[in-house]
Amino acid sequence: MITVRSDLRSLEGYHSPHVDVAVRLNTNESPFAAPEGFVERLERELAAIEWNRYPDRNARGLRAAIAEHHDVDSDRVFAANGSNEVLQTVLLAYAGPGREVLTFEPTYQLHAQIARITGSAVVEAERSADFSLDPGALEQAMARHRPDITFLCSPNNPTGLVDDPAVVQAAMRTGHGLIVADEAYAEFSEWSAVDLVDEHHNLVVVRTFSKTWSLAAARLGYLVGPTWLVAELDKVALPYHLDAVKQAIGRIALDFVADKNARVEVIVAERDRVRAGLEALDVEVVPSGANFILFRPRAADAGQVWQGLVDRGVLIRNCSSWPRLSGYLRVTIGRADENDSFLEALSEVLV
Ligand SMILES: *Cc1c(COP(=O)(O)O)cnc(C)c1O
């Protein structure tokens, strides 16, 4: 019998339990459909696709549209099948066997997971007890481990906390390896590191169409980075990895920026309302700059609270078995009626 690579044997797959309930607030998707008119535009483009031909290997139209959105040159943009594939490509090019990746826990589990799959060693450093990341502690950890890649995540998943700009600046100052700033939720927060990207720093900023753009089904993400780095990623990505439909989806989506901004505004307002609702209950709430909120019931068992919500038709994420997150639950911000259902169910469960 053949066996899997020995370093993969202890790896567990990525799990996000799916329970069939009315209100699903567990995976940080947008609760809103893609914008009005989006599907019609896509249908028209589908009719024009030459199905017998390979798509544009360099996804030039898509890259140009993303580049224009961020006001950068298109050779600073690399796109892939979800930001997870962007991260994998970065890790294949700049980490891998014999190289080391640094994370600050708790953070997005897939950073360490994909790093391990690519054969990289992972070093886990710690965030503070309040989940914030101190620039001094970050510099120390980077100086000690001299990682080939350091992952930052702001707003951080699953905590929702936004890193201070000083964190990214400190990481850039150390000059150790590549800094990967995962900004899957940046549009929900106050600032972004994307303006810090230039030719002289080892910084890339990773974004996704899965959350703010209401396009989780499309699997499309990208990074903005120095041109020399993008050129290396282009060598590592599989030929034609971005199919013609996906390239069209991204281009069309970027014509609906105003709709995207309007959806973000609604979600941010709802987030503040849900936060106020949570603060009125017996739970500790972590401040969030994202489209989800991490919280901890003070006097009730998190697993029982999670089950009580499922029993009332509301699914959220139970983080309480995750390292450093004992007792914590994470709720995605949904539509107003879904958020009402959540708050009502939670207040029932907590009495
Ligand atoms: C949801 C999420 C992503 C998105 O991954 P895709 O592959 O683009 O769907 C990336 N990073 C973080 C931190 C996330 O929470």
The ligand as an ORCA input file, in Angstrom:
! r2SCAN-3c Opt
* xyz 0 1
  C     -12.655     33.990      3.981
  C     -11.201     34.257      4.050
  C     -10.431     34.166      2.910
  C     -11.087     33.857      1.619
  O     -10.579     32.801      0.955
  P     -11.083     32.575     -0.545
  O     -10.255     31.426     -0.948
  O     -10.796     33.828     -1.296
  O     -12.558     32.291     -0.484
  C      -9.081     34.457      2.982
  N      -8.530     34.838      4.150
  C      -9.246     34.950      5.265
  C      -8.609     35.423      6.514
  C     -10.604     34.639      5.255
  O     -11.317     34.732      6.374
*
